[in-house]
Amino acid sequence: QVQLVESGGGLVQAGGSLRLSCAASGRSIGSYIMAWFRQAPGKEREFVARAYWSTTNIVYADSVKGRFTVSRDYAKNTVYLQMNSLKPEETAVYYCAAGGAHPQYGYWGQGSQVTVSS
């Protein structure tokens, strides 16, 4: 089992920045893919980014390229999502996830609300 605990959501003005954290515990996640998704009210869950835990391979959705950055702290078993130049339409609940293959993720965090005001 893997437990994912998210933190760092909140309210920010358009153009601002936030950093989300996703701390993993439980079994080793060395071979897992860590991913971020978001879900806005009334919309389907949307892929944001994914990263293999043990490599530098990171994939971003086109909508966030150049503004969002995924990083990892191996000592803390934590993955981060740095979000810059946020837009009001990016208001959503952001989820981190872990799994063996994209897009199949068996473990999910509780979600963090990100609200971007205009």
C-alpha positions as CSV (number, residue, x, y, z in Angstrom):
1,Q,0.0,0.0,0.0
2,V,1.0,3.6,-0.7
3,Q,-0.4,6.5,1.1
4,L,-0.3,10.0,-0.5
5,V,-0.8,13.1,1.5
6,E,-1.1,16.4,-0.3
7,S,-0.6,19.9,1.0
8,G,-0.1,23.4,-0.3
9,G,-3.3,24.4,-2.0
10,G,-5.0,27.7,-1.5
11,L,-6.2,31.0,-3.0
12,V,-4.0,33.0,-5.3
13,Q,-4.5,35.8,-7.7
14,A,-4.2,35.3,-11.4
15,G,-0.6,35.3,-12.4
16,G,0.5,34.1,-9.0
17,S,2.2,30.9,-7.9
18,L,1.6,28.0,-5.6
19,R,3.5,24.9,-4.8
20,L,1.7,21.6,-4.1
21,S,3.4,18.8,-2.2
22,C,2.6,15.1,-2.2
23,A,4.3,13.0,0.5
24,A,4.3,9.3,-0.1
25,S,4.6,6.6,2.6
26,G,4.2,2.9,2.7
27,R,5.8,0.6,0.3
28,S,8.7,1.7,-1.8
29,I,7.7,3.9,-4.7
30,G,11.0,3.6,-6.5
31,S,9.5,2.1,-9.6
32,Y,6.3,4.1,-9.6
33,I,5.1,6.9,-11.8
34,M,4.0,10.0,-9.8
35,A,1.4,12.1,-11.5
36,W,-0.7,15.2,-11.0
37,F,-4.3,15.6,-12.1
38,R,-6.9,18.3,-11.6
39,Q,-10.6,18.4,-11.7
40,A,-12.6,21.6,-12.1
41,P,-16.3,21.8,-11.0
42,G,-18.5,20.1,-13.6
43,K,-15.5,18.9,-15.6
44,E,-13.7,15.6,-16.0
45,R,-10.4,14.9,-14.3
46,E,-7.5,16.3,-16.4
47,F,-3.9,15.1,-16.6
48,V,-1.4,17.8,-15.6
49,A,2.0,16.1,-15.4
50,R,3.7,12.8,-14.6
51,A,7.3,11.8,-13.6
52,Y,9.0,8.5,-13.1
53,W,10.1,8.5,-9.5
54,S,13.6,7.3,-10.3
55,T,14.4,9.1,-13.6
56,T,14.4,12.6,-15.0
57,N,11.6,11.8,-17.5
58,I,8.8,14.3,-16.9
59,V,5.8,14.8,-19.1
60,Y,3.5,17.8,-19.0
61,A,0.2,18.6,-20.4
62,D,0.5,21.2,-23.2
63,S,-1.7,23.6,-21.2
64,V,0.9,23.8,-18.4
65,K,4.2,23.5,-20.2
66,G,6.6,26.3,-19.3
67,R,4.5,27.3,-16.3
68,F,4.4,24.1,-14.1
69,T,7.3,22.2,-12.8
70,V,7.5,18.8,-11.2
71,S,10.3,18.0,-8.8
72,R,11.1,15.3,-6.3
73,D,12.8,15.2,-2.9
74,Y,14.0,11.6,-2.5
75,A,15.0,12.0,1.1
76,K,11.5,13.1,2.0
77,N,9.7,10.8,-0.4
78,T,7.9,13.8,-1.7
79,V,6.9,15.1,-5.1
80,Y,6.1,18.8,-5.8
81,L,4.1,20.6,-8.3
82,Q,5.3,24.2,-8.7
83,M,2.6,26.2,-10.5
84,N,3.5,29.7,-11.9
85,S,1.4,32.2,-13.9
86,L,-1.8,30.6,-12.7
87,K,-5.0,31.4,-14.6
88,P,-8.6,31.6,-13.2
89,E,-9.6,28.7,-15.4
90,E,-7.1,26.5,-13.5
91,T,-9.2,26.6,-10.4
92,A,-9.7,23.0,-9.5
93,V,-9.0,20.3,-7.0
94,Y,-5.5,19.0,-7.7
95,Y,-4.7,15.3,-7.0
96,C,-1.4,13.5,-6.9
97,A,-1.4,9.8,-7.9
98,A,1.0,6.9,-8.0
99,G,1.0,3.8,-10.2
100,G,3.0,1.4,-12.2
101,A,1.9,2.7,-15.6
102,H,0.2,5.7,-17.1
103,P,-2.7,6.2,-17.1
104,Q,-3.4,3.5,-14.5
105,Y,-2.9,4.9,-11.1
106,G,-3.8,2.8,-8.1
107,Y,-3.1,5.3,-5.4
108,W,-4.5,8.8,-5.0
109,G,-4.0,11.7,-2.6
110,Q,-7.0,13.4,-0.9
111,G,-6.9,16.4,-3.3
112,S,-5.9,20.0,-2.7
113,Q,-8.1,22.9,-3.7
114,V,-6.5,25.6,-5.8
115,T,-8.5,28.7,-6.4
116,V,-7.2,31.3,-8.8
117,S,-9.0,34.7,-8.6
118,S,-9.3,37.1,-11.5
